[in-house]
Amino acid sequence: MWKPESLDPENWDDMRKLVHQAVDDSLDYLESIRDRAVWQPAGEDVLQQLKTRAPLEPQGARRAYDDFVSLIRPYQLGNSHPRFWGWYLGGGTVIGALGEFLAAMENSSVAGGNHIGVHVEKQVLDWCRQMVGFPDEASGVLVSGASIGNIIALAVARHVMSEVDVRAHGVAGLARPVAFYTSVEAHSSVQRALELLGLGSCCLRKVRVTERYAIDTDELQQMIDRDRAADVHPWGVIGTAGTTNTGAVDDLATLAAICRKEKMWFHVDGAIGAIVALSSAHRHVVRGMEEADSLTMDLHKWMQVPFEAGCVFVKRRADHRDTFTTTPEYLERHERGISAGDFWLSDYGPQLSRGFRALKIWLSIKEQGTARYARLVDRCMSLAQQFSIRLGETAELKLLAPVVLNIVCFRYDPGGMSPDALNELNRELVMRLQESGVAVPSYTTLDGRFCMRVAFANHRTRAEDLDIFVDAALKLGEKLSRFGRTAE
């Protein structure tokens, strides 16, 4: 006979004390975050401890938590820190973390059915749809982020634009080549989506950009015309509201007009910039986004919802549902009971196992309100402009791209160095800044020039952080330009 054994705590009081301590420790960690380095690598002794085999017998909750405190907490990515400006990552919030905890405690699966999680996600989708100006009849679904959102949106485009039933016959049934168009600055997930959808990277036309790193619409039109003349079927255009490299925004209104004229699908990757529509002072920058057939946005970026949190919208609900819906016997819908309800989220994407990620978003929006998010957009864009002005006040730090949203690209240039030497200097400078713990910039290459890149998306960043970073960059840059890699 097997002894009945639950995974619940053997002693609820002990577990309650541990959970309370973990919450207090976490709040203390965030409250004092400025007192620590932004990032530090884990040493070999730590990594070795993470290579041991799984324990056969229970070690207990206290031991597990203590190991987290010593082995994991000190060496995380660091994007909650106010001077983490690498890539484009939000800093998270306490209310969002609480939502994650509460959702995990209930452990609901939100594929569909007659329970509150479905209705909360529907309300969150309605709120986000209203933020970006999509109509009431649009459909949406929460996803892990814009990378998955782009796959879903382009799957709908494939379904709608295809001359054959691709769900039944696949892309092998296509009678002629197809093409999608996007800028050379578009996110890599666009190409990955087309590859995963069986269309191949060969169908993606990457259009050159203007001096502002936005898609060249004249070149786009010429490419469409050439493809039509070659009996290639132009299926769609992917515009970007906030490119990863520079924060550039395509001329979305013109792209929408081209797609209407050419009867093509218009998708907007708004992972970074969709939220700008909340700001009355800056929403003109993303004008035309609301005309898209589909749109992705990330909530774990500027809105600071803890990872993962994104959504994708499709303007015509029937197109969206027809692309994905499948109802096996075990998911048959009924008029009553727990399987009732005509809105099943699993009908709008590939996931059947879906967590209650809507709760942390719902709590975040209720706590903060959309007006505060709009002010955060304005403040981050103001910080980027202040930083670009600060760069202009130094002889050695050179701005390399226009500042459209909240991303600034620049590099250290003391003068008198070859292009290759200057690239190597800035590559080493990025590493030194990260390893110093003062700040975490990321990097990119623009027109062959390796440069530093900072994305002001952290709600904890203050104006004085800019001076701290500039001073550190100038000091380290001067040492490296004089002594090279031997500089200490």
WOPEPE-V330934 format. One record per residue. N is the residue number from 0. PSI is psi as a letter, one per 30 degrees, with the letter a starting at -180 (* if undefined). Layout:
<<N:PSI> <N:PSI>>
This chain:
<<0:k> <1:k> <2:k> <3:k> <4:j> <5:l> <6:g> <7:l> <8:k> <9:f> <10:j> <11:e> <12:e> <13:e> <14:e> <15:e> <16:e> <17:e> <18:e> <19:e> <20:e> <21:e> <22:e> <23:e> <24:e> <25:e> <26:e> <27:e> <28:e> <29:e> <30:e> <31:g> <32:f> <33:f> <34:f> <35:l> <36:k> <37:e> <38:k> <39:k> <40:l> <41:k> <42:l> <43:e> <44:e> <45:e> <46:e> <47:e> <48:f> <49:g> <50:g> <51:l> <52:l> <53:k> <54:k> <55:e> <56:l> <57:k> <58:f> <59:l> <60:e> <61:e> <62:e> <63:e> <64:e> <65:e> <66:e> <67:e> <68:e> <69:e> <70:f> <71:e> <72:e> <73:f> <74:g> <75:l> <76:e> <77:g> <78:f> <79:f> <80:k> <81:f> <82:g> <83:j> <84:g> <85:k> <86:b> <87:i> <88:k> <89:l> <90:f> <91:l> <92:l> <93:e> <94:e> <95:e> <96:e> <97:e> <98:e> <99:e> <100:e> <101:e> <102:e> <103:e> <104:e> <105:e> <106:h> <107:k> <108:k> <109:h> <110:e> <111:a> <112:l> <113:i> <114:l> <115:f> <116:e> <117:e> <118:e> <119:e> <120:e> <121:e> <122:e> <123:e> <124:e> <125:e> <126:e> <127:e> <128:e> <129:e> <130:e> <131:g> <132:g> <133:l> <134:l> <135:e> <136:f> <137:l> <138:l> <139:l> <140:k> <141:k> <142:l> <143:f> <144:a> <145:f> <146:e> <147:e> <148:e> <149:e> <150:e> <151:e> <152:e> <153:f> <154:e> <155:e> <156:e> <157:e> <158:e> <159:e> <160:f> <161:k> <162:f> <163:l> <164:j> <165:f> <166:e> <167:e> <168:f> <169:l> <170:f> <171:f> <172:f> <173:k> <174:f> <175:l> <176:l> <177:l> <178:k> <179:l> <180:k> <181:l> <182:l> <183:f> <184:g> <185:l> <186:k> <187:f> <188:f> <189:e> <190:e> <191:e> <192:e> <193:e> <194:e> <195:f> <196:g> <197:g> <198:f> <199:l> <200:f> <201:f> <202:f> <203:k> <204:j> <205:j> <206:k> <207:l> <208:l> <209:a> <210:f> <211:g> <212:g> <213:l> <214:k> <215:j> <216:f> <217:e> <218:e> <219:e> <220:e> <221:e> <222:e> <223:e> <224:e> <225:e> <226:e> <227:e> <228:f> <229:g> <230:h> <231:k> <232:j> <233:j> <234:e> <235:l> <236:k> <237:j> <238:l> <239:k> <240:i> <241:i> <242:l> <243:e> <244:e> <245:f> <246:g> <247:l> <248:k> <249:l> <250:i> <251:e> <252:e> <253:e> <254:e> <255:e> <256:e> <257:e> <258:e> <259:e> <260:e> <261:g> <262:h> <263:l> <264:k> <265:j> <266:k> <267:k> <268:j> <269:g> <270:e> <271:e> <272:f> <273:e> <274:f> <275:f> <276:f> <277:f> <278:j> <279:f> <280:f> <281:f> <282:f> <283:f> <284:e> <285:g> <286:k> <287:f> <288:e> <289:f> <290:f> <291:l> <292:f> <293:l> <294:k> <295:l> <296:k> <297:k> <298:f> <299:g> <300:c> <301:f> <302:f> <303:g> <304:k> <305:k> <306:k> <307:k> <308:j> <309:l> <310:l> <311:k> <312:k> <313:k> <314:e> <315:j> <316:e> <317:e> <318:e> <319:e> <320:e> <321:f> <322:f> <323:f> <324:k> <325:k> <326:j> <327:l> <328:e> <329:f> <330:g> <331:k> <332:k> <333:l> <334:f> <335:l> <336:a> <337:f> <338:g> <339:l> <340:k> <341:g> <342:j> <343:k> <344:f> <345:f> <346:f> <347:g> <348:l> <349:f> <350:k> <351:e> <352:j> <353:k> <354:l> <355:h> <356:f> <357:f> <358:e> <359:e> <360:e> <361:e> <362:e> <363:e> <364:e> <365:e> <366:e> <367:e> <368:k> <369:f> <370:e> <371:e> <372:e> <373:e> <374:e> <375:e> <376:e> <377:e> <378:e> <379:e> <380:e> <381:e> <382:e> <383:e> <384:e> <385:e> <386:e> <387:e> <388:e> <389:e> <390:e> <391:f> <392:f> <393:k> <394:f> <395:f> <396:j> <397:k> <398:k> <399:f> <400:l> <401:k> <402:j> <403:e> <404:c> <405:g> <406:k> <407:k> <408:k> <409:l> <410:l> <411:k> <412:j> <413:f> <414:l> <415:g> <416:k> <417:l> <418:e> <419:e> <420:e> <421:e> <422:e> <423:e> <424:e> <425:e> <426:e> <427:e> <428:e> <429:e> <430:e> <431:e> <432:e> <433:e> <434:f> <435:f> <436:f> <437:e> <438:l> <439:j> <440:l> <441:a> <442:l> <443:l> <444:k> <445:j> <446:h> <447:g> <448:j> <449:k> <450:l> <451:l> <452:k> <453:k> <454:j> <455:i> <456:g> <457:k> <458:f> <459:f> <460:k> <461:l> <462:e> <463:f> <464:f> <465:e> <466:e> <467:e> <468:e> <469:e> <470:e> <471:e> <472:e> <473:e> <474:e> <475:e> <476:e> <477:e> <478:e> <479:e> <480:f> <481:e> <482:f> <483:a> <484:f> <485:f> <486:k> <487:*>>
